[in-house]
Amino acid sequence: MANVSTAMVVLAALFWGLSGGIGGILMADGWDPFVVSFYRGAIGLLFVLGWLALRPQGSGLANRRLWFWSALAGLGVAGNFAFYFVSISEGSVAVAATLMYCAPVFVYLVSFVLKLETPTPLKWAAIAMVMLGVVLLTRIYEIGAGAVTPIGVAAGLLSALSYAVFIFGFKYAAPYGSPQAILVIAFTTLLAILVWPGDFDQAVAVLRTPSWPLFAALGVFGAGLSFVLYLIGLKHTTPAVASIVAMVEPVTAALFGVVVLEEHLVGLQIVGMALILLTVTAMSVRSNDGEATSDLPVAE
């Protein structure tokens, strides 16, 4: 059972990585990042609604605290989806995916501020290593390098920060209801937020575009099936293992960008990516004892 659960977590990370590439294709065709994010969340909502219908026990939907923390999680996932795709449109899939993988760094920093964790020299050193990796990956030290725009860098880091908000919201909502109920509220909140900044004409055009299979694949793999697989898989997967296999996501996204979208990474960018992936994975593994950076709660 443990092997099956680990495989489910790997598949979820693989699907999240592919979603970045699919989003990159759509935006290369001229689709607005917010419209792409909206439909990713909308199709994801259909999946979690089905999951909730199949497993309605202990939903906690009558609890006000569940709604508050789940809505906060929804704000986080809305920002994560939207800023991620903005970062891709302003740079590359590989850079955006790796920047988003920095989320545990923001969890650490917020935990320091809220006094949920005690800062240590080792933790500050890890954060410094990630920052160095970000500098090398984005090539911000080279004026006009063309790897990614300042907006792309900012959006990528904001996507990581938003994911940290999602983690905190989900963590504090978990005692009051089921994971599927939390996701239903979170994705509903996402739709209420992202319906405003997107291009309305494009949002309507999606319903009759020849590109609708890509939108469907993005929603199914990037928000629906992936979240369900991940949460169920965590039930019999240790946080340490889940943290390691989560590296599949940025690696898959980077490979998709290089092979399919013909993106290019120079030597120092690859070094920066490796620094970020290895350091963040090590940080996550060390947090498997229930600290603030632990994985999301598992499904019942």
N, C-alpha and C positions, 0 to 999 in steps of 0.2 A: 504493500500500500504506500510505503514511503517513496518508493521509486516512481509510482504512478503520480503521486502528489508533486514530486519534484519535476516530473515531466510536464505537469500542468502549469507550474510556475515558469518553466523554461518556455513553453508555448506562449504564455501570456507576454513574457518579455520579448519574444520573437515577433509577436503580433504588434506590440507597441512600436518596435523598431521599424517594421514594415509600414506602419501608419505614417511615419515621418516621410518615407519615400513616396507613398501614395499622395500625401498632401503636397509634396514637392512637385509631383507631376501635374496635379490640378492647378497649382498656383503658376507653374510655368505656362499653362494654357490660359492664364488670365483670370482665374477665379480669385475672389477676395479672400484673404486669410480668415476673416471673421465669419464669412459664409461657410467656408470649409469647416471651421471649428464648430459652428452651429449645427451642421448636419452630422458631424461626428458625434456630438452630444445627443442629438435627437434620436438617432438610431440606437445609440447606447441606452437611452431611456426606455425604448421599446423592449430591449433585452431584460433590463433589470425589473421592469414591470411584470414581465412574464415570470421571472425568477420569484418575485414577491407573490404572485398569484399561486405558484406551485408550492411555496413555503411561507404561508402567511403567519405561522406561529411565532409569537413573541416579537411582533413587528415594532411595538412601542409607538405606533403612530399617534396615539392619544397623548403622548408625553410632550410638553412644551419644550423641555430641554433638548430632546431629540431633534425637534424642528430647528431650534436655534443653532446647535452645533453642526447639524447636517447642512443647514443653509450656509454656514461659514465654510464648510467643506466644499459646497457648490461654488462659492465665490472663488475658492482656491483652484478648483478644477477648471472653471471658466477661464481664469487667468492663465493657467498652465497650458490649456489647449490653444488659446488665442495668441499668447506671446510666443509660444513654440513655433507656430506657423508664420508669425510675423518675422521671427528670427530666421527661419528657413528662406522666406522671400527676400530677406535683406542680406543673406549670406549663403549658407549651404546646409544641407541636411546633417552632414557629419559634425560641423561646428555647433549647430543648434542642439542636436541630440546630446552632445558631450557637455555643453553648458547646462542643459537641463538636468544632467546627471549630478550636478553640484548641489542638488537640493539638500542632502544631509548636512552640508556646511551651514546652510541657513537655519536648519533645525538646531544645530549646535549653538549658533549665535543667539537665536531666540531663546533657547533653553538657558544660556548664560544670563541673559537679561532678566528672564523670569525666575532665575535661581532654581531651575529644575535640574541643572547639572552644575558641577564644579569645574571651572576652567583649570586645565593642567598644561604644563609645558608641552606634553606630547600632543594634546589636542590643538594647541595653537600652532605647533609645528606642522601638523597635518593640514590645517587651514591655510598656512603659508605655502605649503607645497601645491595645494589646489589652486591658489591664486597665481603662483608661478606658471602652473599648467595652463591657466586661462590666458595669461599674457602670451605664452608661446603659441597656443592654439589659434588665437584670434589675430595674432601678429599686430597688435595695437602699437607696438614699438616701431613699426614701419609705416610712415606716412604714405598713403596711396598704394599700400600693398594689395588691396583689392580682395583680400580673403573674406572679409565681412565688414559691413558698415558699422559705425558707432551705434546706430539704431538696432542693428542685428545683434550686437554684443549686449546692449542693454535689455533687449527683448528676451534673449536667451537666458540671462541671469534672472530676469523677472519671472520667466517661466519656472525656473528652479525655486524662486521664492514663493511663487503661487502654489507649487506642489507641496512646499513645506507647510503652507496654510492648510492645504487639503489634508495633510497628515495629521496636523493638530486637531482640525475640526472632526475628522473621522475618529481619532483616538478618544476625544471627549464625548462624542456621540455614542460610542459603542456600548457603554453601560446601560443606555436607555432604550436600545432597540436592536433589531437585526441588521446585518450588513446590507441586505437587499433593500430594506426600508430606508437606510441612510443614503444609499446610492440613488434611490428613486427621488428623494427630496433634493439631493445634491444636483442631479442632472436636470431636474425641473428648474432649480435655481439658475443653473447654467443657461438654459434656454431663455429664461426671463432676462438675463443680463446680455447675452450675445445677440438677441434679436434687434437691439438698438444700434450698435456700431456698424453692422454689416450692410452691404449694398442690397437694398430691398429688391430691385429689379433682378439682380443675380440670384437672390434667394428664391424668387418665384421661378426663374428660368431653370433652376436645378431640376424641377419636377418634369421637365420635358427635354432635357439636354441628352445628347448621345453619351455624355460622360457619367450618366447616373450609375453605371456599374462601379465606377471608381469611388463615387460617394458612398455607395452601399458597402463596398469592401472596407472603406475607411471606417465607417460606423460599426460594422460587424467586428472587424479585427482590432480597431483602435479604441473602442469604448464599450462594446457590448460583450462579446465572447471573452475578450482578454480580462476584463475586470472580474467576471464570473469565475473563469479558470483560476485566476490569481488568488482570489479569496478562498475558494474551495481548496485549492492546492496547498495553501498555507496551513490547513488543518493538520496535516501530517508531515510538514516540512519545517525543519528548524530555521529560525531567523538567520543563522549564519549561512546556511546553504542558500536560502532565498536571496540573501544579500549578494552572494557570489554570482548566482545565475542571473541576477538582474542586470549584470554587465552585458548580457546578450542583447539588451535593447539598444544601447548606443553603438555597439559593434555592428549589429545588423543594419541600423540606420546608416552608419558610415559606409559600410560595404555597398548598400543600395545606392547611396549617393555617388560613389566612385564608379561602380559598374554600370548602373542604369542611367543615371543622370549625368555621367561623365564629369563629375566634380574632381578637383585635384587638391591634394595635400602635399605640402613640402615637408622636408625632413624634420624641421623644428616643430611643425604643427603635429606631426605624428608623435614626437617626444612629449609635447604638451598634452596630447590626448592620453597617452600612456600614463603620465603623471596623475592626471585627474582620475582616470578609471581605477588605477591601482590604489591610490590614496583613499578615494571615496569608498571603495569596496572594503578596504581594511578598516576604515572608520565604522562602517555599517556592521561588519563582523564583530568588532569590539563592543558594539552596542546591543548584543543579543541577550543581555542580562536584564532587559526590561526597562532600560533608560528611555529618555524621550525620543531617541532616534530609532526605536524599535520598529518592526514592521507593522503593517496594518492588522487589526484584529481579524481572526479567521471566521469563516462562515460556520454556522451551526448545521 
